[in-house]
Amino acid sequence: MPKKILLIVNFHSGTGKARTILPDVIETLSKKDIIPTVYLTKNKESTIATAKAAVDEYDAIVAIGGDGTLSEVVNGVMDAENNIPIGYIPTGSTNDMARSLGIPSNPKEGAEAIAAMEPKKYDIGKFNERYFTYIAATGAFTKVSYATKQSLKNALGHLAYVLEGIKSVSEIEKIRVTGSTDKGSFDGEYLFCSISNATSVGGVIHLSPGTVLFNDGLFELCLIASPENGQDLMQLVGDIMQSNFENKLITIKQISKAVLTVPSAKGWTLDGEDGGKQTTVAFSVPVKKLLLLTGSKKITGGN
């Protein structure tokens, strides 16, 4: 019996690549005895609602767009009572999650992996009442993903994020963060604080693949303390660019839950999108896991 898959497509992600690859994706799926239906995104709310309703009507949902589009689809599925697999064909500017997981950038290869219908479990995070797929962060670099002009992203790609990230380090104010986690508590002044399940964050911070397991029930908490002088700041920037996390100002620990508080509301980013200003953030890893359709060998385990 043919499988029914809903394609949720964002024509506005990145350079608009989704518009050009969609025919190939549909053809590839159709040849695998799959019936694809296309939904073009309108806004965040309607995308989430569409994904939530699709859980009871389709065998799988595929997000074709950037990390933000995928995040909206995930929020819809997580809000639903049932669970179905999700596929992802990245067409955004940086595609951090796809890079971390080894999801094919070639649309035909991605469609082939989806058509195999072999889901793998992947942990997502809960940020207060919202869900995120790979990153929640505040401080330096966090405004980069959604504040960098689209024209700059299109022209320079990851270099744009690096340039904007370095600029934000020199301008960002210190943030007092108090945290209580299942691996201990902390309190200090930081330039950056993130909770992630990815090896690439904003195209600027790169964690070692060996330290990140995608379905172990743990996320990586990354804290970058405030430098005391210009020399420490220069060393910190250099170490970040070289992915050297032995710097005394950098702390990385694996957690499954946390409550973070700041004295006044600070802006957060969720999956590269504006996550709003928050004074308190309750983080957890839901028991319900994402069933991800991908040909990646970086995620172990099936359904």
Summary of the structure (lengths in Angstrom):
residues: 303
radius of gyration: 19.0
end to end distance: 20.5
largest distance: 65.7
contacts: 1064
relative contact order: 0.17
helix: 31%
strand: 35%
